[in-house]
Amino acid sequence: MATFLSRLGRFCFRRRGLVLLLWLLALFGAGFAASTAPPPPADTFSMPGTESQQAFDLLQKKFPDARADGAAARVVIRAPGTEQITSAARRAQVGRLVAGLSEAPQVASVADPFEANAVSHDRTTTYAYVTYEATALELTDAAHDGLDEAMDRARSEGLVVEAGGDAVEVEQAMDGTGEKLGILLSAVVLLLTFGSLVAAGMPLLTALIGVGIGISGITALGSTLGLSSTTSTLAMMLGLAVGIDYALFIVSRYRSEIAEGRERADAAARAVGTAGSAVVFAGLTVIIALAGLAVVGVPMLTKMGLTAAGTVAVAVLVAVTFVPALLGWAPVKVLARRDRKPYTGTPLTKRQQRVAAERAARTKPRLGARWAGFVLRHPVAVLLVGVVGLGAVAAPAASLELGLPGEGTMAPHTTQRKAYDMLSDSFGPGFNGPLTVTIEARAAKPAAEQVRSSLARVRGVAAVSPATTNPSNDTAVLTVVPSTGPTDTRTEDLVRSLRAMAGGLESRTGAATIMVAGQTAMFLDFSRTLDEALLPYLGLVVGLAFLLLILVFRSVLVPLKAALGFLLSVTAALGAVVAVFQWGWLADLLGVDQPGPVMSTLPIFMIGVVFGLAMDYEVFLVSRMREAYVHGARPAEAVVTGFRYGGRVVTAAAIIMASVFSGFMMEDNDFVKMIGFGLAAAVLFDAFVVRMAVVPALFALLGRSAWWLPRWLDRLLPRIDVEGEQLTARRATPTADPGRDRHLVG
């Protein structure tokens, strides 16, 4: 592996013009394909194989005239003070509101609330149901403005008017602020790390090109593969983060090779051969974790995982080809200004190389090396502080409550939340989360009436609507209004009870199938789907990554402690998410409008992404330790050497990645904000606590046992040479000096 990548790096360094041209052609080609592609499809949420999805599909088939994807709005109207909405004056005002809503663009129909008997028992509140001819994404600004103007006119007459539904414009849109802030913070960190504008600009440029190609590819294939506009959210996050980090790792290794006196083309070749090998295997772990989301069986997660994995693959290719090409354009300017002078002329002679190596050996140990020495001298204390500290942060995860986003979790100032609360107050908490009971039978009407009579007597049911049948009378629909809200555990119990009754009702009524769907039912189905997929997903992802890391490090214990460290990181990150987004700690500071249940998809989402990123830092840091160990260093010296050359890079990479993820917290979209915070917290915990403290402490306690591998397995595994042992023209470097760091470890 190292030999192949070294040759590739040398080729790209020397043929930099050709490499630049090819990548620019790829960027412009992908951009052109994206600009000419049909618009992406609307966001859809499906769970194949669940009862909720089966009921939805049946309704789509049996009621074809009812557009299930058409947008709708529920306009809630309340009389001011103690007045009744049924008074003559208020009825006239509601009539004018209904007329105004009917005249708005793209409106298909408006149900008169008095004709539909949609009036609360206290006669203070009613609602008008508005349906549209287009989907929510297809609604024009004129349609939104027409709805707002009709509501404003009614408000000016003294009515309290709010609206909910997917036809109401949501103020949660991604405007690119997060990406811009993340890139800006990354640029500052890179400049401080490298001390060179050129070196700082290379990772940013390569990351932007990789993300540009990845996102353009997703857009170009959106219509063909059913990739909605939100599918690329994760790809954008990870593409920027890993793109910058991978380039940072190779540029840093190139500067290290130059500082040790290596000729420029050789330095680029060796940087790609060694650091590039780590990048390839780190990228593979991320790709495995993301592609493994397909195991969950939720199409939305599958698409997001695969598109993000593709973008990460592009980032790896850019790092091992385009980065050495850019180094060929600026082989010296990539160095800090104070380090350029010795290399502005002809390549160093052997004597100058030896002097440079000796000077590097006399250099005062860097902070990373000094920290590693401290950890090696006090491994037990550092290990306990790290594990106990992460355990304390993870404690809130024990109170994790999952839920699906809805109008009831929106900020209190939004019109959707106000409409939701008005309906709950006037019509009961279950009105916002009705259950849909679908009956399929030869004679659906009489069967549905029997089912309705039985369901009305069930405890926890507030009301059951009359049955609606299709023209062929083989399918009927009932609407069941629970007496409790959609997120109430008693509503979940009700769904389970109704589903348990379905078999007996089918026997008594002659119905072929009776299915229960609705918001609460969908949440239960979704939770069960995730629960059933979690263990297979973890087994697949962790198992494949474990085998990959055994190949890289030729050790059993190193991959094992990497996986255990990941569990610490992801649990602590989930604890932080619960504390902020569920409990409301620091909510005002972080811009969390409404604390509530954590998004159901977030835990498995974070498990996949954080595992990949955690293995990134493990590979970056430990690969340098392995390289030193293979070249003769003692285990403790190898740890110090790894931190000497990799500690600063991993620190910068973690800060950059956390900056990119934190930037997405500036977006208004709650799901994106939650993902950004969770990933940023996980990266910081994993890099600075697990990889920088727990890992070296375990190395100190394990000693040579950390690199243990059974002989039979050693003979069986192929050698992929991540350390660059097979690279030609290898000479001794400070990395290979076993005594250099001895004073730090004793």
N, C-alpha and C positions, 0 to 999 in steps of 0.2 A: 504494500500500500504506500509506504513512505517513498519508495523508489519511483513508483509511477507518478505520484503527486509531485515529487521533486522534478522529474522530467517535464511534467505539465507546467509547473511554475516557471522553469527556465525557458520553456517555449513561449509562454505568454509574456514573460519579461522581454524577450528578444523580439517577438513578433507583436509588440504592443499595438501597433497601428491596425493590424488585421483583427486583433481581439476587440479593440475599441469599435471598429466598424461593425463587427458581427453583433455586438451587444446593442449598439445604436439601431441597427436594422431590426433586431428583435423587439426593442422598445417601440419604435415607430410602427412596426408591423402589428404588434398587439394593440397599440393605440388606435390605428386605423380600423382594425377589426372591431374594436369596442365602439368606435364612433359610428360605424355603419350597421351595427347589430340591432335587431328589434329590441324594444324596451323590455326590461326584465319582468317576469310575472309578479303578481301580487303575493304578499306574504301569506302562507298557508300553514296550518298546524294540523298534523294528522298523526295518529297512533295506530298503525295497522294491527289488526288482530284483537283490539279491545272492543268492549261492548259499546262504548260511546261512538267509536268510529263506525262500527257496523250499523248502528242506528242512524247516524248521519248519512251514510252511503245509501241506506234503504230509503230515507226521505228524499234524497236527491233523485233516486230512481222512480219512486212512486208519485212524487209531487213535482214533476218537471217544470210546471208553470211557475212555481214559486222559486224565484232566484235566491238560492241560499247565499250567494256571494254578493247580492245587492246591498248597498249601504243602507243604514237605517238610523233614525234619530228618535229619541223619546223626549218630547218637550214637556216638562213638568210645570204646571201653572198653579199658583196658590194665591188666594185672596189675601189682601193685607189685613193685619190685626186679627180681630175675631170675626170678620165678615165671612159670609159663605159664598163659595164660587158659583152656587146655583141661583143667586139672585139675578133678577132681570138685567141689571146693568152689567154685572160681571159676565153673564152669559153672552151678552152682546160683544163685550170686549174679547172673550175667548173666540167667538165667531169671527171677528175681524182678524185675530191672530191665525186661525186656521186658514182663512182666505189668503192671508199674506204668505203663509208657508206653502200653500198650493201653487202660488205664482212664482216661487223661486225656481231657478234653473235646475234641470235634471230630476225634479221631483216626480215620482210616479203616482203617489197617492198620499192623502192625509186622512186619517181616521178621526172623525168628529168625536171628541171625548164624551159628549152627552148621549149621542146615538149608540156608542159602544158601552155605555154605562160604566165608564172608567172614572168614577167619582168616589172619593174616600167616604167612610162611614160618617165622619164629622162634617162632610160637605164643604171642607175648606180647600181641598186639593184635587186636581184632576191632571190628566196627561193626554197629549195627542201623539199618536204614533205616525211617523213620517217615513215613507219608503222611497228609495231612489232608483233610478234606471241604471245606475253605474255602480261599480265597486267603490270602496272607500278610497283606493289609490287613484281611481279615475275621476273622482269629483274635482271640478274646476274651482278656481278661486271665486268665481261668480256664484257657484252653488253655496259655498261656505258663507260668502257675504250676504246672500239672500236669506239664509237661516238667521244669521246674526241681526240683520236689519229688522226682520219680522219680530224677533224677540225684543229688540231694543224699543220698537214702537209700543209693544205691549207693556214693557216696563215703564215707559213714559206715561202710561195711563194708570199706573199705580199697582199693577200686578207684579208678583214675584215670579220670575220666569227663569228657569235653568234647563239645560239639555244634556243628555248623555247619549251614548251609542257611537258606533264607528264612523258615522257621518259627521260628527262634531270634530273640528280640527283640534288635534292634540299639540300642545306647545312643547313637545319633546322631539326635537329634531337635531340631528348631528350637523353642525355647521363647520366642522374642521378645526375648531378651536383647540381640541385636545391634541390632535396630531401636530399642529403648529407649536403648541407649548412644549410638547414632548421633544420635538426636534430642536427647539431653542435650548432647552435644558441639556440635551445631549451634546450640543455643540459646545456649551460652556464646559462640561465635564471633559470632553475630548481635548479641548484647548488646554485646560489645566493639567491633564494627564500627559500630553505629548509636548507641550510648549512649542507647537508649530501649527500654523494655520493650514498648511498643506496636509500634515498628518491628521489633523482634526477633520479636515474636509473630506478625506478619502472615505472613511466609513459612512459618513452622511450621504455622499454621492452614490456610493455603491448600494446602500440601503434603499435610497429613493428609486434607483433604477430597478432594483429587484422588486420592490413593492409596486412600481408602475407597471412592470410586466405582469406580475401576479394579478393585480386588481383589474387590469385591462383584459387579461385572459378570462377572468371570472365574468366580467361584463359581456365580453364577446360570446361566451358560452351560456349566458344566463337564460336566454329564451329556449335554447336547445335542451339544456339539462335541468331547467326549472329552478335556476338559482335566483332568488329574490335579491332586492337591493340591500337587505340587511345581512345576507350571507357573508359578505366580505368584511364584516366588522372585525371578526377575530383574525382574519387574514391580514388586515391592515395593522392591527395591534402587534401581532407576532412578527409580521414581515419587517416592520420598522425595528423592533427590539432585537431580534436575532440577526438581522442584516447588519446593524451597527456593531453588535457584539462580535460576530464572526470576523468581520473585517478588522476590528480593533485587535483581535487576538493575533491575526497574521501580520499586521503592520507592526505590532509590538515585538513580535519574534524577529521580524526583519531588522528592526532597529537594534535588537540585542545582538544579532549575528554581525551586523556592521560594527557595533561597538567592540566586538571581540576580534576585529581585524579581517573579517572575511570579505572577499571580493564581491562586488554588488550583485552580479548575476548568481553567484554561488549563494549569497545571503538570501536572495529571493527564492532560489530553488530549495534551500534548506528550510526556510520559513514555511513554504507551502508543504514540503515533505513532512515536517514534524507538526507544526501548529495546524496545517491544513488537514492532517490525518485526524487530529482531535476535533476539528470543525466538522469533518465528514461524519464521524461517529456520534458527535453531539447532535448534529442535525438528524441523523437516523433515529436517535432515541425520541426526539421531538416528533418526527414524522410517524413513528410507530404509535406514540401516545395519541396523536390527533386522528390518525386513520382508524385507530381502534374504537373511536366513538361510534363507528358503524355497527359495532356489536350491540349497542343499546337498543337499536330498532326504532329510533325516532328519526324520521327523515330529516327534520330540521337540524338536529345535532350531527347527523351523518354528513349533510352537505357542508355545514360550517367546518367540521373537522377535516374533510377531504380537501376543501378549497384552501384552508389554512395550511395543511400539510403540503399542498402543491406550492404555495408561496414560500414556505420554508425551504423546500427543495431548490427553488430558484435562488434563494438567498445563499445556499451552500455553493451552488454552481458559480454564482457571482463572486463569492469570496475566494474560491480556489483558482479562478481564471482572470476575472477583471481586476481584482486587487493587485496581483503581481504585474499586470499590464500597466496599471497606474503607477506602481513603484518604478517601472521602467521609464516613465515620463519624468519622474521626480525622485531619482534614487538618493539624492543628498538632501534636497529641501524637505524631505519627510523627517529628517532629524531635527532635534532642537537646535536653535541658532548657535548655542555655545559648543555643540558637538560637530558642527559642519566643517570647521576649518581644516582638520587633518584629512578630510576626504574630498576636498574640492579639486585636488589635482589628480595625479595618476594613482592607481591602486597601491596600497601599502606593500612595502617589501616584507620578506619573511621576518627580518629583524624588527621592523616597525610593528608587524603583527604581534610579535612576541612581547614587545614593549607595551603595546595596547592591552594585551591579555594580562600582563603583570600589573599594569595600572588598574585594570578592572578588579584584579584580585585584592589590591590594597584598598579599594574603595570601602568607605565606612558601610557597614551592613544597613540595608534599607529597613524601613519600618516593618515591612512584611516579614523579613528574616528575624528581626528582633522580637516581633510578636510570636512567631513560631517557636523561637527559643524559650520564651516565657511559658508558652503552653506546654512544651516538652518538659519543662522543669516542674510544672504544677498541673499535671494532666487530670488528676482526680477532681481537684477543686474546679477547674474550668469545665470539666464534663458535667459535674453536678449543677453548677450555676446555669449552664446552657440548657440542660434538660429540664430542670425545675422551672426556669424562667419561661421556656416555651410551653411547659405544662400549665403554668398559671395563665398565660395568654389564651391557651386553648380551652380553658375551663368553660367559658360561655357557650362553646359548641355543644355542650351537653343539653342546652336549652334550645337547640335549633328547631325552629318552626318553619315548615316549607309551605309555599302557596304559589298560586299562579297570579300574574298581574291582572288587575281589574280596576274598575272605577272606584271601588271602595277603598283601594290603597293609594289613590292619587292624593295630591296635596289638597288640604282643605279649601284653598282659595279658588280651585278650578271649578268651572261650571259643571263638569262631569261629577265631581265629588259632591257638590251641592245638590244636584239632581238626585244622586244616589241616596243621600241622607234624607231628602224630602220624601222620597218614595218609601224609605224604611220607616220613617216616623208616621206617615199617613196610611200606608197599606200593609205594614208589617215587615219585619226584617227579612222574611223569606221571599218577598216580592221581587227582590233584585237577583235572586238565584233560583228561578223556577226549574223544576225537573220536567223533562220531556219523556213521556211513556209512549212508546211506539208499539202498536198491536198489528200483527199481520195475521189475517184469517180469511177464509173464503167469504164469510159474511162479517165484515169488520165492524159494522155499526152496532149490531146487538152484542157482539163480543165486547166491544169497547164500553158499552153502557154497563155491562156486568162488572168489568174491571173497574170502572169509575166508582160504582157503588161500593166495591170492596175497599178500594184505596181511600175513600172518604172516611172510612171508620178507623183507619190506621192512626195510632198516636203519633203526633208530630206533623200531621198534614193539616194545613189551615184551610185549603180549598182545592177542588179539582174542577177544571173547566169542562164544559160539554165536549164531546168527541168531534173531531174534524176528520172526515173521510175523503179519500180520493175518489175520482169519478167511477172507477171500476169497483169500488167498495171492497177492496181487498187489503187496505191499509188504513189505520186510524191513528190519530195522535191525540193524547191527553196532556194537559199542562197541570202539573201538581205544584202547588205553592206550599213550601214548608212553613212551619211556624217559627223557624229559626233561620239565621243568616247563612249565606253560602259558605262562609269560612268556619262556622260553628261545628264542633265535633258531633253535636247531636244531629246535625244535618247529614253528616257522614254516616252516622249510625242508621239514619232513616233510609239512605240510599242502599245500604247493605240489607236492611229489612225488606225493602221493596223488591230488590233483586232476588232475595231468598224466597219471596212469595211467588215469583214469576212462574216457577214450575207448576205449583198447585193451581194457579189461575189459568194456565194453559190447558190443564186437564179439564177444569170445570167449564171453561168457556169455549173450548174447541179451537183456540187460537194456535197458530203454528209457532209463532215466536212473540214474546213480550220482552222488550228491552227498555232499560232506564238510562237516560242520558241527561245532559245538563252540566252546568258549571261545576258543581260539587262532584258529580259522577265522573266528569272528565278528569278532575284533580285526583280522585281515587285511582282511576285507571292509569293515569300518568305515573303516580307514585309507585304503583305495583310494577309497572313496566321498568322503572328505574331500579327498584329493589331487586327484581329478578335479573337485571342485566349487570348489576354492580360487581358481583363476584366473578362472573365470566370475563368482564372487561378488565378487572384488576389482574386476573390470572393471565390473560393474553398479553396485556401491555407490560406488566412487571416481569412476566416470564421471558418474553422476547428481549426486553431491555437487559435483563439479568444475563442471558446468554451472550448478548452483544458486549456487555461490559467484561464478562469473563474472557472473551476473545481479546479485548483491548488491553486489559490489565493482567491477564493470566494469573488470576487470583479468585478465590471463592469468597473470602471475607470482605474484600473491597466492594464488590457489588452488593453484598448483603448489608453492609453498614450504609451504603448509598441509599438503598431502598428504605431502611429504617429511618434514616435522616429525612427522607422525603415525607414519611408519615408524620414526623414531628412538625415539619414546615407547613404541610397542608392543613393539619388539625389546628395549628396556631392561627393560620390565616382565616380559617372558618370561624374560629373563636372571635377574631377581630371583626369579621363581617357581622356576626350576630350582635356584638356589643354596639356597633355603630348603626347598622341598618335595621336591626330588630329592636334593640333596647333604646336606641336613640342617643347613646353616648357620643359627644362631640358632633351631634347632628347639625347644629347651626354652623359650626366651623367648617364642616365638610360639605355643606349645602344639601343635606338630606331633608327634603320637605316633609315626608311622612314616614316615620318608622313603622315597620310592619313585618310580616313574614318574609323570609328569604326566598328568592326565586327558586322554584323547584329544580330547574336545570343547573343551578349554580354549583352544587357540590360535585356532581359527576363531571361537570365542565372543568372545574378547578382541578380535580384529581388528574384528569388527562393532561391539561396544559402545564400544571405545576410539576408533574412528574417529569415531563420532557425538559422543562427549564432547569429543574434540580439536577438532572443528569448532565445538562450542559456544564454547570459549574463544577460538578464532580470530575468530568472529563478534562476540562480546562486546567484545573488545579492539580489533580492527581496524575495526569499524564506527564507533567514535568517532574513530579516526584518519581514516577516509574522510570523515566528516562535517566535521572540521576542514579537511581538504584541499580539499573541495568549496567551503567557505566562504572560501577564499583563503589558508590557511596554507601555508608552505613544507613540503616533505616532512619535514624533520627536526623542524620545529615541530609538524607534525601528529602525529608519533610521541610527542612529549612531551605534547601535549594529550591524546592517547589514554590515556597512562599517568596523567596528572593526574586524569582523571575515571573511567577504567576500571581502572587498576591495582589500586586498593584493593578494588574490587568483585570482580574476577577472583581476587585473592588470597583473599578471604573465601569466594567460591564454591568455589574449589578445596579449601580447608581443610574446608569443610562437606561437600563431596562425598566427599573422602577419609575424613572422620570417619564418614559414613554407611556407606561400604564397609568401613572398618576394623572398625566395630561388628559386622559379620557374621562376623568372625574369632573372635568369642566363642562362636559356635555350635559344637556338637559334630560337625555334619555336615562331613566332610572336603571334599566338593565345594564346598559353600557357603563354607567357610573359604578354599579355594584361590581361588575367584572373588573373594571380598572382598579378599584380599591383592593379587591381580593387578590388579584395577581401581583399588584405592587407590594402588598404586605407579605405575600408568600415569597417573593423574590428577596426582599430584605431579610426576612427570617432565615431563609435557606442559605443565602450567601454569607451573611455576617455572623450568624449564630451556628448554623449546622456546619457549613463548609469551612468557615474560618476558625471555629472553636472546637466543636464536637469532633469533627473529622481528625484534626491533628492530635487531639487528646487521645482518641482511640488508637491512632497510629503509635503514639508513645507507649500506650499500655500493651499493645499487641506485639510491637517490635517486628522481628522477621516473620512472625506468624501471619502478619497482615498480607504477606505476599505468598502464602502457602497455596499450593495447587497439587492435588494428587498426581503422582507420576503417570498413572494410566491416562488421566485426563489431559495431562500435558502432552503426552504422545499423540493423543487423539485429536486435539484441537489444532487447526491450521495456524501457522504463524503469519500475522499480517503486518508485523514490523511497524508499529505506531511510533516507536522510539527512534527510528531512523538508523538502526544498526547497520543496515545494508547499504546506506548511502556511500557512494564512492568519495574518495579524497577526504575522508573524515580525519580530523585531527583532534588532539586533546583540547578541551575547552575548560573554563572554570567549572562547568557543570560536572565534568568528569573528575575533578580534583576532590578526592575523598576527605582531605584534611582542611579544606577551605573554611567550612562552617563548623569545625569541631569546637571552637571556643564558645559557640553559642549553645551547644548541647552538652558540653562537658565530656 
